[in-house]
Amino acid sequence: MVESRDVADNDAIRRRRECLNCGYRFTTYERLERPSLAVIKRDGTRQLFSREKLLKGLQHATEKTSVTNLQLEAFVAQIERELYGRGEPEVSSVDIGELVMAGLPKLNEVAYVRFASVYRKFRDISSFERELNKIRESKEPKTPKKTVTK
């Protein structure tokens, strides 16, 4: 082993290694093995939580945007910490979707709308407009209402 560093999301260790036979250098990532977490889908079926599946869905949503893989990895790690931190053996797919929907606008608004269109199952343009209005409203500065006293 040549060197070891913590990765940005603090859930993995990056190790630079070297083959003792040929001298080839390579990188490995070691992650903490967590207990299995079951995801309850909308149709009631259960499947094991897949970090890779979540990451792949987010990569589709962030295609051709300024979001980097490092940002996505950190975002997925944040969601994982939240899910495992609950200490429950099962989580609903709706809960995962809501965590993504809450954090994705901070990464990229276009990716948020793309993800929302699939997650919320938009059927028409008015569905898109409602979601865009939510983004606009959240960005508007909150001005306190003046109270008039007599």
PyMOL CGO cylinders between C-alpha atoms (Angstrom):
from pymol import cmd
from pymol.cgo import CYLINDER

trace = [
    CYLINDER, 0.00, 0.00, 0.00, 1.33, 3.41, -0.94, 0.3, 1, 1, 1, 1, 1, 1,
    CYLINDER, 1.33, 3.41, -0.94, -1.00, 5.90, 0.77, 0.3, 1, 1, 1, 1, 1, 1,
    CYLINDER, -1.00, 5.90, 0.77, -4.47, 6.22, 2.29, 0.3, 1, 1, 1, 1, 1, 1,
    CYLINDER, -4.47, 6.22, 2.29, -6.90, 9.17, 2.35, 0.3, 1, 1, 1, 1, 1, 1,
    CYLINDER, -6.90, 9.17, 2.35, -10.46, 9.79, 3.40, 0.3, 1, 1, 1, 1, 1, 1,
    CYLINDER, -10.46, 9.79, 3.40, -12.80, 10.50, 0.49, 0.3, 1, 1, 1, 1, 1, 1,
    CYLINDER, -12.80, 10.50, 0.49, -14.88, 13.69, 0.50, 0.3, 1, 1, 1, 1, 1, 1,
    CYLINDER, -14.88, 13.69, 0.50, -18.07, 11.98, 1.68, 0.3, 1, 1, 1, 1, 1, 1,
    CYLINDER, -18.07, 11.98, 1.68, -16.29, 10.49, 4.77, 0.3, 1, 1, 1, 1, 1, 1,
    CYLINDER, -16.29, 10.49, 4.77, -17.92, 7.12, 4.09, 0.3, 1, 1, 1, 1, 1, 1,
    CYLINDER, -17.92, 7.12, 4.09, -15.01, 5.73, 2.09, 0.3, 1, 1, 1, 1, 1, 1,
    CYLINDER, -15.01, 5.73, 2.09, -11.27, 5.42, 2.25, 0.3, 1, 1, 1, 1, 1, 1,
    CYLINDER, -11.27, 5.42, 2.25, -9.23, 5.90, -0.90, 0.3, 1, 1, 1, 1, 1, 1,
    CYLINDER, -9.23, 5.90, -0.90, -6.10, 3.82, -1.07, 0.3, 1, 1, 1, 1, 1, 1,
    CYLINDER, -6.10, 3.82, -1.07, -3.30, 4.08, -3.63, 0.3, 1, 1, 1, 1, 1, 1,
    CYLINDER, -3.30, 4.08, -3.63, -1.77, 0.66, -4.09, 0.3, 1, 1, 1, 1, 1, 1,
    CYLINDER, -1.77, 0.66, -4.09, 1.10, -0.81, -6.01, 0.3, 1, 1, 1, 1, 1, 1,
    CYLINDER, 1.10, -0.81, -6.01, 1.45, -4.31, -7.41, 0.3, 1, 1, 1, 1, 1, 1,
    CYLINDER, 1.45, -4.31, -7.41, 4.53, -5.91, -5.83, 0.3, 1, 1, 1, 1, 1, 1,
    CYLINDER, 4.53, -5.91, -5.83, 5.20, -7.95, -8.99, 0.3, 1, 1, 1, 1, 1, 1,
    CYLINDER, 5.20, -7.95, -8.99, 4.96, -5.39, -11.78, 0.3, 1, 1, 1, 1, 1, 1,
    CYLINDER, 4.96, -5.39, -11.78, 4.91, -2.02, -9.98, 0.3, 1, 1, 1, 1, 1, 1,
    CYLINDER, 4.91, -2.02, -9.98, 1.55, -0.98, -11.50, 0.3, 1, 1, 1, 1, 1, 1,
    CYLINDER, 1.55, -0.98, -11.50, -0.17, 1.65, -9.34, 0.3, 1, 1, 1, 1, 1, 1,
    CYLINDER, -0.17, 1.65, -9.34, -3.95, 1.76, -8.89, 0.3, 1, 1, 1, 1, 1, 1,
    CYLINDER, -3.95, 1.76, -8.89, -6.64, 3.23, -6.64, 0.3, 1, 1, 1, 1, 1, 1,
    CYLINDER, -6.64, 3.23, -6.64, -9.14, 1.33, -4.53, 0.3, 1, 1, 1, 1, 1, 1,
    CYLINDER, -9.14, 1.33, -4.53, -12.07, 2.69, -2.53, 0.3, 1, 1, 1, 1, 1, 1,
    CYLINDER, -12.07, 2.69, -2.53, -13.18, 0.98, 0.64, 0.3, 1, 1, 1, 1, 1, 1,
    CYLINDER, -13.18, 0.98, 0.64, -16.65, 1.64, 2.01, 0.3, 1, 1, 1, 1, 1, 1,
    CYLINDER, -16.65, 1.64, 2.01, -18.18, 0.75, 5.30, 0.3, 1, 1, 1, 1, 1, 1,
    CYLINDER, -18.18, 0.75, 5.30, -20.44, -2.26, 4.90, 0.3, 1, 1, 1, 1, 1, 1,
    CYLINDER, -20.44, -2.26, 4.90, -23.82, -1.35, 6.31, 0.3, 1, 1, 1, 1, 1, 1,
    CYLINDER, -23.82, -1.35, 6.31, -26.69, -3.61, 7.32, 0.3, 1, 1, 1, 1, 1, 1,
    CYLINDER, -26.69, -3.61, 7.32, -29.13, -4.27, 4.50, 0.3, 1, 1, 1, 1, 1, 1,
    CYLINDER, -29.13, -4.27, 4.50, -31.90, -1.76, 4.07, 0.3, 1, 1, 1, 1, 1, 1,
    CYLINDER, -31.90, -1.76, 4.07, -35.12, -2.78, 2.34, 0.3, 1, 1, 1, 1, 1, 1,
    CYLINDER, -35.12, -2.78, 2.34, -36.94, -0.31, 0.12, 0.3, 1, 1, 1, 1, 1, 1,
    CYLINDER, -36.94, -0.31, 0.12, -40.73, -0.59, 0.00, 0.3, 1, 1, 1, 1, 1, 1,
    CYLINDER, -40.73, -0.59, 0.00, -41.78, 0.34, -3.52, 0.3, 1, 1, 1, 1, 1, 1,
    CYLINDER, -41.78, 0.34, -3.52, -45.05, 2.08, -4.40, 0.3, 1, 1, 1, 1, 1, 1,
    CYLINDER, -45.05, 2.08, -4.40, -46.60, -1.22, -5.47, 0.3, 1, 1, 1, 1, 1, 1,
    CYLINDER, -46.60, -1.22, -5.47, -45.76, -2.79, -2.09, 0.3, 1, 1, 1, 1, 1, 1,
    CYLINDER, -45.76, -2.79, -2.09, -42.86, -4.94, -3.27, 0.3, 1, 1, 1, 1, 1, 1,
    CYLINDER, -42.86, -4.94, -3.27, -39.57, -4.83, -1.43, 0.3, 1, 1, 1, 1, 1, 1,
    CYLINDER, -39.57, -4.83, -1.43, -36.01, -4.76, -2.72, 0.3, 1, 1, 1, 1, 1, 1,
    CYLINDER, -36.01, -4.76, -2.72, -32.63, -4.02, -1.21, 0.3, 1, 1, 1, 1, 1, 1,
    CYLINDER, -32.63, -4.02, -1.21, -31.50, -0.41, -1.21, 0.3, 1, 1, 1, 1, 1, 1,
    CYLINDER, -31.50, -0.41, -1.21, -29.03, 0.19, -4.02, 0.3, 1, 1, 1, 1, 1, 1,
    CYLINDER, -29.03, 0.19, -4.02, -26.69, 3.14, -3.80, 0.3, 1, 1, 1, 1, 1, 1,
    CYLINDER, -26.69, 3.14, -3.80, -25.74, 2.51, -7.42, 0.3, 1, 1, 1, 1, 1, 1,
    CYLINDER, -25.74, 2.51, -7.42, -29.36, 2.65, -8.58, 0.3, 1, 1, 1, 1, 1, 1,
    CYLINDER, -29.36, 2.65, -8.58, -29.89, 5.99, -6.82, 0.3, 1, 1, 1, 1, 1, 1,
    CYLINDER, -29.89, 5.99, -6.82, -26.64, 7.35, -8.25, 0.3, 1, 1, 1, 1, 1, 1,
    CYLINDER, -26.64, 7.35, -8.25, -27.57, 6.19, -11.76, 0.3, 1, 1, 1, 1, 1, 1,
    CYLINDER, -27.57, 6.19, -11.76, -30.96, 7.91, -11.56, 0.3, 1, 1, 1, 1, 1, 1,
    CYLINDER, -30.96, 7.91, -11.56, -29.30, 11.12, -10.44, 0.3, 1, 1, 1, 1, 1, 1,
    CYLINDER, -29.30, 11.12, -10.44, -26.70, 10.86, -13.20, 0.3, 1, 1, 1, 1, 1, 1,
    CYLINDER, -26.70, 10.86, -13.20, -29.54, 10.70, -15.74, 0.3, 1, 1, 1, 1, 1, 1,
    CYLINDER, -29.54, 10.70, -15.74, -31.18, 13.76, -14.19, 0.3, 1, 1, 1, 1, 1, 1,
    CYLINDER, -31.18, 13.76, -14.19, -27.92, 15.72, -14.19, 0.3, 1, 1, 1, 1, 1, 1,
    CYLINDER, -27.92, 15.72, -14.19, -26.80, 14.82, -17.72, 0.3, 1, 1, 1, 1, 1, 1,
    CYLINDER, -26.80, 14.82, -17.72, -25.38, 17.83, -19.58, 0.3, 1, 1, 1, 1, 1, 1,
    CYLINDER, -25.38, 17.83, -19.58, -25.50, 20.03, -16.48, 0.3, 1, 1, 1, 1, 1, 1,
    CYLINDER, -25.50, 20.03, -16.48, -22.70, 21.53, -14.41, 0.3, 1, 1, 1, 1, 1, 1,
    CYLINDER, -22.70, 21.53, -14.41, -23.12, 18.95, -11.62, 0.3, 1, 1, 1, 1, 1, 1,
    CYLINDER, -23.12, 18.95, -11.62, -19.94, 16.91, -11.14, 0.3, 1, 1, 1, 1, 1, 1,
    CYLINDER, -19.94, 16.91, -11.14, -19.65, 13.26, -10.18, 0.3, 1, 1, 1, 1, 1, 1,
    CYLINDER, -19.65, 13.26, -10.18, -18.02, 14.35, -6.93, 0.3, 1, 1, 1, 1, 1, 1,
    CYLINDER, -18.02, 14.35, -6.93, -21.07, 16.46, -6.09, 0.3, 1, 1, 1, 1, 1, 1,
    CYLINDER, -21.07, 16.46, -6.09, -23.38, 13.54, -6.91, 0.3, 1, 1, 1, 1, 1, 1,
    CYLINDER, -23.38, 13.54, -6.91, -21.33, 11.15, -4.77, 0.3, 1, 1, 1, 1, 1, 1,
    CYLINDER, -21.33, 11.15, -4.77, -21.52, 13.57, -1.84, 0.3, 1, 1, 1, 1, 1, 1,
    CYLINDER, -21.52, 13.57, -1.84, -25.28, 14.02, -2.35, 0.3, 1, 1, 1, 1, 1, 1,
    CYLINDER, -25.28, 14.02, -2.35, -25.90, 10.26, -2.44, 0.3, 1, 1, 1, 1, 1, 1,
    CYLINDER, -25.90, 10.26, -2.44, -23.72, 9.80, 0.65, 0.3, 1, 1, 1, 1, 1, 1,
    CYLINDER, -23.72, 9.80, 0.65, -25.79, 12.45, 2.45, 0.3, 1, 1, 1, 1, 1, 1,
    CYLINDER, -25.79, 12.45, 2.45, -29.02, 10.63, 1.56, 0.3, 1, 1, 1, 1, 1, 1,
    CYLINDER, -29.02, 10.63, 1.56, -27.51, 7.30, 2.65, 0.3, 1, 1, 1, 1, 1, 1,
    CYLINDER, -27.51, 7.30, 2.65, -26.47, 8.75, 6.02, 0.3, 1, 1, 1, 1, 1, 1,
    CYLINDER, -26.47, 8.75, 6.02, -29.99, 10.07, 6.53, 0.3, 1, 1, 1, 1, 1, 1,
    CYLINDER, -29.99, 10.07, 6.53, -31.59, 6.71, 5.66, 0.3, 1, 1, 1, 1, 1, 1,
    CYLINDER, -31.59, 6.71, 5.66, -29.25, 4.55, 7.74, 0.3, 1, 1, 1, 1, 1, 1,
    CYLINDER, -29.25, 4.55, 7.74, -29.29, 7.11, 10.55, 0.3, 1, 1, 1, 1, 1, 1,
    CYLINDER, -29.29, 7.11, 10.55, -32.98, 6.44, 11.06, 0.3, 1, 1, 1, 1, 1, 1,
    CYLINDER, -32.98, 6.44, 11.06, -32.08, 3.00, 12.36, 0.3, 1, 1, 1, 1, 1, 1,
    CYLINDER, -32.08, 3.00, 12.36, -35.01, 1.33, 10.63, 0.3, 1, 1, 1, 1, 1, 1,
    CYLINDER, -35.01, 1.33, 10.63, -34.64, -1.83, 8.52, 0.3, 1, 1, 1, 1, 1, 1,
    CYLINDER, -34.64, -1.83, 8.52, -37.08, -0.56, 5.88, 0.3, 1, 1, 1, 1, 1, 1,
    CYLINDER, -37.08, -0.56, 5.88, -37.69, 2.72, 4.09, 0.3, 1, 1, 1, 1, 1, 1,
    CYLINDER, -37.69, 2.72, 4.09, -40.26, 3.66, 1.49, 0.3, 1, 1, 1, 1, 1, 1,
    CYLINDER, -40.26, 3.66, 1.49, -39.25, 4.67, -2.01, 0.3, 1, 1, 1, 1, 1, 1,
    CYLINDER, -39.25, 4.67, -2.01, -41.36, 7.78, -1.45, 0.3, 1, 1, 1, 1, 1, 1,
    CYLINDER, -41.36, 7.78, -1.45, -39.11, 8.79, 1.47, 0.3, 1, 1, 1, 1, 1, 1,
    CYLINDER, -39.11, 8.79, 1.47, -36.04, 8.41, -0.72, 0.3, 1, 1, 1, 1, 1, 1,
    CYLINDER, -36.04, 8.41, -0.72, -37.68, 10.41, -3.50, 0.3, 1, 1, 1, 1, 1, 1,
    CYLINDER, -37.68, 10.41, -3.50, -38.60, 13.20, -1.10, 0.3, 1, 1, 1, 1, 1, 1,
    CYLINDER, -38.60, 13.20, -1.10, -35.03, 13.38, 0.22, 0.3, 1, 1, 1, 1, 1, 1,
    CYLINDER, -35.03, 13.38, 0.22, -33.81, 13.72, -3.37, 0.3, 1, 1, 1, 1, 1, 1,
    CYLINDER, -33.81, 13.72, -3.37, -36.47, 16.31, -4.17, 0.3, 1, 1, 1, 1, 1, 1,
    CYLINDER, -36.47, 16.31, -4.17, -35.51, 18.35, -1.10, 0.3, 1, 1, 1, 1, 1, 1,
    CYLINDER, -35.51, 18.35, -1.10, -31.79, 18.46, -1.91, 0.3, 1, 1, 1, 1, 1, 1,
    CYLINDER, -31.79, 18.46, -1.91, -31.60, 18.43, -5.69, 0.3, 1, 1, 1, 1, 1, 1,
    CYLINDER, -31.60, 18.43, -5.69, -32.68, 22.05, -6.31, 0.3, 1, 1, 1, 1, 1, 1,
    CYLINDER, -32.68, 22.05, -6.31, -29.58, 23.16, -4.39, 0.3, 1, 1, 1, 1, 1, 1,
    CYLINDER, -29.58, 23.16, -4.39, -27.40, 21.20, -6.83, 0.3, 1, 1, 1, 1, 1, 1,
    CYLINDER, -27.40, 21.20, -6.83, -29.12, 22.10, -10.08, 0.3, 1, 1, 1, 1, 1, 1,
    CYLINDER, -29.12, 22.10, -10.08, -32.63, 23.31, -10.89, 0.3, 1, 1, 1, 1, 1, 1,
    CYLINDER, -32.63, 23.31, -10.89, -32.75, 21.67, -14.33, 0.3, 1, 1, 1, 1, 1, 1,
    CYLINDER, -32.75, 21.67, -14.33, -31.79, 18.32, -12.80, 0.3, 1, 1, 1, 1, 1, 1,
    CYLINDER, -31.79, 18.32, -12.80, -34.50, 18.86, -10.19, 0.3, 1, 1, 1, 1, 1, 1,
    CYLINDER, -34.50, 18.86, -10.19, -37.18, 19.35, -12.87, 0.3, 1, 1, 1, 1, 1, 1,
    CYLINDER, -37.18, 19.35, -12.87, -35.94, 16.32, -14.81, 0.3, 1, 1, 1, 1, 1, 1,
    CYLINDER, -35.94, 16.32, -14.81, -36.02, 14.14, -11.71, 0.3, 1, 1, 1, 1, 1, 1,
    CYLINDER, -36.02, 14.14, -11.71, -39.39, 15.55, -10.64, 0.3, 1, 1, 1, 1, 1, 1,
    CYLINDER, -39.39, 15.55, -10.64, -40.91, 14.81, -14.05, 0.3, 1, 1, 1, 1, 1, 1,
    CYLINDER, -40.91, 14.81, -14.05, -40.20, 11.11, -13.56, 0.3, 1, 1, 1, 1, 1, 1,
    CYLINDER, -40.20, 11.11, -13.56, -40.77, 10.97, -9.80, 0.3, 1, 1, 1, 1, 1, 1,
    CYLINDER, -40.77, 10.97, -9.80, -44.03, 12.93, -9.86, 0.3, 1, 1, 1, 1, 1, 1,
    CYLINDER, -44.03, 12.93, -9.86, -45.10, 11.28, -13.14, 0.3, 1, 1, 1, 1, 1, 1,
    CYLINDER, -45.10, 11.28, -13.14, -45.93, 14.50, -14.98, 0.3, 1, 1, 1, 1, 1, 1,
    CYLINDER, -45.93, 14.50, -14.98, -48.65, 13.94, -17.53, 0.3, 1, 1, 1, 1, 1, 1,
    CYLINDER, -48.65, 13.94, -17.53, -48.93, 17.41, -19.07, 0.3, 1, 1, 1, 1, 1, 1,
    CYLINDER, -48.93, 17.41, -19.07, -47.33, 20.85, -19.29, 0.3, 1, 1, 1, 1, 1, 1,
    CYLINDER, -47.33, 20.85, -19.29, -49.34, 22.22, -16.38, 0.3, 1, 1, 1, 1, 1, 1,
    CYLINDER, -49.34, 22.22, -16.38, -47.59, 19.71, -14.09, 0.3, 1, 1, 1, 1, 1, 1,
    CYLINDER, -47.59, 19.71, -14.09, -44.25, 21.14, -15.20, 0.3, 1, 1, 1, 1, 1, 1,
    CYLINDER, -44.25, 21.14, -15.20, -45.50, 24.68, -14.67, 0.3, 1, 1, 1, 1, 1, 1,
    CYLINDER, -45.50, 24.68, -14.67, -46.61, 23.91, -11.09, 0.3, 1, 1, 1, 1, 1, 1,
    CYLINDER, -46.61, 23.91, -11.09, -43.17, 22.47, -10.28, 0.3, 1, 1, 1, 1, 1, 1,
    CYLINDER, -43.17, 22.47, -10.28, -41.40, 25.45, -11.87, 0.3, 1, 1, 1, 1, 1, 1,
    CYLINDER, -41.40, 25.45, -11.87, -43.57, 27.81, -9.83, 0.3, 1, 1, 1, 1, 1, 1,
    CYLINDER, -43.57, 27.81, -9.83, -42.52, 26.00, -6.66, 0.3, 1, 1, 1, 1, 1, 1,
    CYLINDER, -42.52, 26.00, -6.66, -38.87, 26.64, -7.56, 0.3, 1, 1, 1, 1, 1, 1,
    CYLINDER, -38.87, 26.64, -7.56, -39.56, 30.30, -8.33, 0.3, 1, 1, 1, 1, 1, 1,
    CYLINDER, -39.56, 30.30, -8.33, -41.43, 30.78, -5.05, 0.3, 1, 1, 1, 1, 1, 1,
    CYLINDER, -41.43, 30.78, -5.05, -38.65, 29.17, -3.04, 0.3, 1, 1, 1, 1, 1, 1,
    CYLINDER, -38.65, 29.17, -3.04, -36.10, 31.53, -4.61, 0.3, 1, 1, 1, 1, 1, 1,
    CYLINDER, -36.10, 31.53, -4.61, -38.09, 34.72, -3.97, 0.3, 1, 1, 1, 1, 1, 1,
    CYLINDER, -38.09, 34.72, -3.97, -36.86, 36.61, -0.93, 0.3, 1, 1, 1, 1, 1, 1,
    CYLINDER, -36.86, 36.61, -0.93, -39.23, 36.39, 1.97, 0.3, 1, 1, 1, 1, 1, 1,
    CYLINDER, -39.23, 36.39, 1.97, -40.29, 39.87, 2.94, 0.3, 1, 1, 1, 1, 1, 1,
    CYLINDER, -40.29, 39.87, 2.94, -41.87, 40.22, 6.35, 0.3, 1, 1, 1, 1, 1, 1,
    CYLINDER, -41.87, 40.22, 6.35, -45.38, 41.56, 6.30, 0.3, 1, 1, 1, 1, 1, 1,
    CYLINDER, -45.38, 41.56, 6.30, -45.74, 44.96, 7.91, 0.3, 1, 1, 1, 1, 1, 1,
    CYLINDER, -45.74, 44.96, 7.91, -48.28, 45.15, 10.64, 0.3, 1, 1, 1, 1, 1, 1,
    CYLINDER, -48.28, 45.15, 10.64, -50.12, 48.36, 11.13, 0.3, 1, 1, 1, 1, 1, 1,
    CYLINDER, -50.12, 48.36, 11.13, -50.78, 49.32, 14.72, 0.3, 1, 1, 1, 1, 1, 1,
    CYLINDER, -50.78, 49.32, 14.72, -53.20, 52.00, 15.73, 0.3, 1, 1, 1, 1, 1, 1,
]
cmd.load_cgo(trace, "trace")
